[in-house]
Amino acid sequence: MKFTVHKVFFAWDFEKEEKWLNKMAAKGMHLTDVGFCRYVFEEGTPGEYQYHLEWLPQLPTHPESLAYIRFIEETGAEHVGSLKKWVYFRKRVTEGAFDLFSDLDSRISHFRRVARLTGTLLVLGSAYFIALLLHLFSLGRHAPGSLVVIGVVIASFMILLGVGFYQTVKVYRRLQRQRIVHE
């Protein structure tokens, strides 16, 4: 039986998303498709699969991404689905260990990509927020309430993005320090 779960995860929460998917798999709920805030599961054997996801440098349809996906599939993993540059993989637990980041450098590279994504969104959102504030100030008391509400929503989103960016950069820097220690 298939069922759909709607759940929100942010780019910087990908490790939490992975843990959630693996908890679902431990209960016998196996991911079969993914969309925006949408996860389609199918009932199966509890603990059969382990899931990992990764933010690729290019879209999954790009030749380099397709080659990478084929490479991962050659290890026995299955490409479950994609959402923009996020790709979702699963591998049967009986087939051995499964980790997309085989070394510290690949993990650092992944966190750098996620930090760039959140940083870019933060800069673009901030620019839009500043433009909206300037427009609100130019309107003065005649500013429509809807613009004020939009401003509050955007400010809240910018705070959320800022927290996500900070968390991602913090992990990225910790991984870089680990690399220095290991060298």
N, C-alpha and C positions, 0 to 999 in steps of 0.2 A: 504494500500500500504506500502511495506517495502522499506527502503533505508538505505544505509551504509554511515557512516561518519568516516573519518580517522582523528584522533586527538591525540596529544601527551600530556600525563600527566606523571609527575614523581611521585615516591612513596610519597614524602613529600608534593605533591600537591593534596592529596586525598580529602581534604575539597573543593578545587576549582573544582575538578572533580565532587563531589557530587552536588555542586551548579549548575554546568553546566547541569548535568543530570536532576536536578529538574527544571531548566529553560526550558529545552527541554520538560519536562513533562507538564509544565504550558502551553506550546504552543500546546499540544496534540501529542507530539512525545514521544512514550513510548519505552524504551529500552527492547529488546527481546533477544539479544545475545551480547556477548563481546569477543573480541580477542585482540591480540597485536596491539595497536593503532587503533583498529577497533570497532565501535559501530554500531549495527544494531537496527534500530528503526522501529516502526510501528505506523501509524497514528491512533489516537483515541480521546477520549474526553479530552479536555484541563483540566489540574489540577486533573486528576483522581488518579494519583499515586504520592507517595513521595519515593525517593530513598536514600539508604545509602549503604556504602561499608566498608569493614573491612579486615585487614590483619590478617589472622589466624595464630596461632602458628605452625600448621601443614597443609599439603596439604588438600584440601577439600575432598579427598578420604579417609583420615585417619579416623578411627572409632570415635575419639573424635570430629573431625570436622564435621563428618556426624551427630553425636548426637547434636552438637551445631546448625547446620543448621536445623535439625528437630525441635529443641526447638524454634528457631526463626519462623519457619513456623507455629508452633502451636499458635503463637500470631496473626496469620492472614497475616503475611508477605509471600512473594514469593521469592524463590531463583531464580534470573534471569540468573545468569551465574557466571563463575569463570575464573580467569586468574592467574595461579600459585596459590599463597596463598591468592590472593585478591578474595573476594566474593561480589557479587552485589545482594542486596535485594531491593524489592519494596513492598509497602503496599498501599492499597486504602486509600485515604484521608478520605473517609466517615467512615472508621473503627476506627478512632481515632488517637491519637498521636503515633508516630513511632520514636524511638531512640534506636540505638544499644548499646549505652553506658548509662546504667541506673544510674550509679554512677560515682563519680570522680575516684575511683580506677580502674574501667574498662577502662576509657578514658586514664588514666596514663599508664596502661598496654599496650594499643594499641600504644600510642606514643613511648613507650619503644621498642616495636617490630619494628616499622618503623625506629627508630633511629639505632637499631642494624643492620637492613638491609642496610641502607645507610652507616653506619660506616664500615660494613664489605666490601661493594663494594668499599668504599674509600680506605681502607687499601690494598685490593687486587689490585685495579687499581694503587695505588701509588707504590706498589712493582713492578708491571709490568713496570710502567713508569721509575722507577729508573733503572731497568735492561736494558731497551731500551736506556736510556741516557748513561749508562756505555758502552753499545755496540757501540753507536754512537761515543763516545769519543775514544774508542779503534780503530775505523776505521779512525778517523781524517778527513782529507779532502777528503778521498775516500768514505765517507758515501753516499749511494744512496739517491737521493732527496726524494724518496718514503718513506724511513725510517724517514726522517725529517718531512714530512707531517704527517705521522702516529703519530710521537711524539707530534706535535702541536695539533692534534685531541684528543689524549689521555690527554694532559695537559688541554685542554679546558673542556673535560669531567670531569677531576678531580676537576677543579675549580667549575663546576656546582654541582658535588656531595658534595663538601665541603660546598657550600652555602646551599644546601638542608639539609645536616647533621646539620649545625649550626641552621637553622630554626627549624628543628624538635626537637633538644635538647633544644632550647630556649623555645618552647611551653611545652615540657616535664618538664623542671625545673619550669616554671610558674605554671603548674598544681600541681607539688609537693608542691610549696609554698602555693597554695590555700588549699591543704589538711592539711597542718600544721596549717593554720589560722582557718580552720573549726574544728580542733580537740580540 
